[in-house]
Amino acid sequence: MNADLRRRQKRTLTVLGIVLFAAGLVILAFLQRVPLPLRLLLGATDLIAGAVLLLVVRQKFSDAPPPAP
C-alpha cells in the first residue's frame, strides 16, 4: 500500500511539474493580449514552480539508496 501511494504521488507531482513548465512556456511565447511585464511574471512563476516540483520529485522519490555515512 505504501509503495502504491508513493508511486501515485510521484506520478502526480511529475505531471503537475511538466504541466506548469509547459504552461510557463506557452504564456511566455503565445499570450499576446497580456501586457509584457505581467506575461513575464506569470511565465517565470510557472517555470520556477514547475522546476521546483520536478526537483522535489527527483530528491524525494529517487530510487538510489541514501549515501553511506
C-alpha positions, 0 to 999 in steps of 0.5 A, a space after each residue: 500500500 505504501 509503495 502504491 501511494 508513493 508511486 501515485 504521488 510521484 506520478 502526480 507531482 511529475 505531471 503537475 511539474 511538466 504541466 506548469 513548465 509547459 504552461 510557463 512556456 506557452 504564456 511566455 511565447 503565445 499570450 499576446 493580449 497580456 501586457 509584457 511585464 505581467 506575461 513575464 511574471 506569470 511565465 517565470 512563476 510557472 517555470 520556477 514552480 514547475 522546476 521546483 516540483 520536478 526537483 522535489 520529485 527527483 530528491 524525494 522519490 529517487 530510487 538510489 539508496 541514501 549515501 553511506 555515512 
